[in-house]
């Protein structure tokens, strides 16, 4: 597992205000594109949307619920993550996203101790 020991995983869970999901999704998509083009030490970025499992019947649709947006990032190391947080672009994005949220995002920063991918 030596190749992943330094990698840092970040999960940010954001609950939009009613009617603000589309606007928040648009900003997240801009973020994915920007980070892909400018952050070489961001090894992976997945912008995901929660599904309403409690009401699952025969399948979900993209508009099944205005739940939460969950962004998952994989950084090469802590230094890369810290440097990203200091950029003007990140500060501006936080200013744009904040007013769309029902409360502060829940952010978890993690280090992997085991796992696999195919």
C-alpha positions as CSV (number, residue, x, y, z in Angstrom):
1,X,0.0,0.0,0.0
2,X,3.0,2.3,-0.1
3,X,1.7,4.1,-3.2
4,X,-1.4,5.4,-1.4
5,X,0.0,6.1,2.1
6,X,0.4,9.9,1.5
7,X,-2.9,10.3,-0.3
8,X,-5.5,12.4,1.5
9,X,-9.3,12.0,1.0
10,X,-11.7,14.8,1.5
11,X,-15.5,14.4,1.6
12,X,-17.6,17.5,1.7
13,X,-21.4,17.1,2.2
14,X,-23.5,20.1,1.3
15,X,-27.2,20.6,1.8
16,X,-28.6,23.3,-0.4
17,X,-31.4,25.7,0.6
18,X,-34.8,24.8,-1.0
19,X,-34.7,25.5,-4.8
20,X,-30.9,26.1,-4.9
21,X,-29.8,22.6,-5.9
22,X,-29.4,23.4,-9.6
23,X,-27.3,26.5,-8.8
24,X,-25.1,24.6,-6.4
25,X,-24.6,21.7,-8.9
26,X,-23.5,24.2,-11.5
27,X,-20.9,25.7,-9.2
28,X,-19.7,22.2,-8.3
29,X,-19.3,21.3,-12.0
30,X,-17.3,24.5,-12.5
31,X,-15.1,23.4,-9.6
32,X,-14.5,20.0,-11.0
33,X,-13.5,21.5,-14.4
34,X,-11.3,24.1,-12.8
35,X,-9.5,21.7,-10.5
36,X,-9.0,19.2,-13.3
37,X,-7.2,21.9,-15.3
38,X,-5.2,23.6,-12.5
39,X,-4.5,21.2,-9.6
40,X,-2.1,18.4,-10.7
41,X,-1.9,17.0,-7.2
42,X,-5.7,16.5,-7.1
43,X,-5.7,12.9,-8.2
44,X,-9.5,12.4,-8.3
45,X,-12.6,14.5,-7.8
46,X,-16.2,13.0,-7.8
47,X,-19.2,15.3,-7.5
48,X,-22.1,13.2,-6.4
49,X,-25.7,13.6,-5.4
50,X,-27.5,11.7,-2.6
51,X,-30.3,9.4,-3.5
52,X,-33.5,8.9,-1.5
53,X,-32.9,5.4,-0.4
54,X,-35.7,5.4,2.2
55,X,-38.2,5.8,-0.7
56,X,-36.5,3.4,-3.1
57,X,-38.9,1.3,-5.0
58,X,-37.8,0.2,-8.5
59,X,-35.1,2.7,-9.3
60,X,-33.9,6.2,-8.8
61,X,-34.0,9.1,-11.1
62,X,-31.7,12.1,-11.2
63,X,-34.4,14.3,-9.8
64,X,-35.6,11.8,-7.2
65,X,-34.7,14.1,-4.3
66,X,-33.2,17.5,-3.6
67,X,-30.9,15.9,-1.0
68,X,-27.3,16.6,-0.6
69,X,-24.3,17.1,-2.9
70,X,-21.3,15.1,-1.8
71,X,-17.9,15.9,-3.2
72,X,-15.1,13.4,-2.9
73,X,-11.5,14.4,-3.6
74,X,-8.3,12.5,-3.5
75,X,-5.2,14.6,-3.0
76,X,-1.6,13.5,-3.4
77,X,-0.6,14.8,0.0
78,X,-1.6,17.2,2.8
79,X,0.6,20.0,1.4
80,X,-1.4,20.0,-1.9
81,X,-4.7,20.1,-0.1
82,X,-3.4,23.0,2.2
83,X,-2.1,25.0,-0.8
84,X,-5.4,24.5,-2.7
85,X,-7.3,26.0,0.2
86,X,-5.2,29.2,0.1
87,X,-5.9,30.0,-3.6
88,X,-8.0,33.0,-4.6
89,X,-10.2,30.8,-6.7
90,X,-11.0,28.6,-3.6
91,X,-11.8,31.6,-1.5
92,X,-14.1,33.0,-4.2
93,X,-15.9,29.7,-4.7
94,X,-16.6,29.4,-0.9
95,X,-18.1,32.9,-1.1
96,X,-20.4,31.8,-3.9
97,X,-21.4,28.5,-2.4
98,X,-22.0,29.6,1.2
99,X,-25.3,31.5,0.5
100,X,-26.8,28.5,-1.3
101,X,-26.4,26.2,1.7
102,X,-28.8,25.4,4.5
103,X,-25.9,25.3,6.9
104,X,-22.1,24.9,6.9
105,X,-20.9,21.9,4.9
106,X,-19.8,18.8,6.7
107,X,-16.2,18.2,5.7
108,X,-14.1,15.1,6.6
109,X,-10.4,14.8,5.8
110,X,-9.2,11.3,5.9
111,X,-6.1,9.1,5.4
112,X,-6.6,5.6,4.0
113,X,-5.3,2.7,6.0
114,X,-6.6,-0.1,3.7
115,X,-8.6,-0.5,0.4
116,X,-8.5,-1.3,-3.2
117,X,-9.7,-0.1,-6.6
118,X,-10.1,-1.9,-9.9
